Amino acid sequence: MPDNPDCAIATADALTLLLHNQHALGAAIEEITKWLLENSVESVAINAVAAMETLDTNAKAITDAIMRLREC
């Protein structure tokens, strides 16, 4: 990426939208996990929890990247 503040802002904006999607997916998976646990489908719920953990880890990395881009 060229050393261009407008380019950094556009990239940060796109990453911000992806981060919002991460949060929305996490919320949806959390609701599904709750339903699975309430309906005794623990093995699938465990997989859903693992997916949420991955989303959380990636959301942290995306947030860090956004902050670095916004500092440019």
Buried (B, 14 or more C-beta within 10 A) or exposed (E): EEEEEEEBEEBBEEBBEBBEEBEEBBEEBBEBBEEBBEEEBEEEBEEBBEBBEEBEEBBEEBBEBBEEBBEE
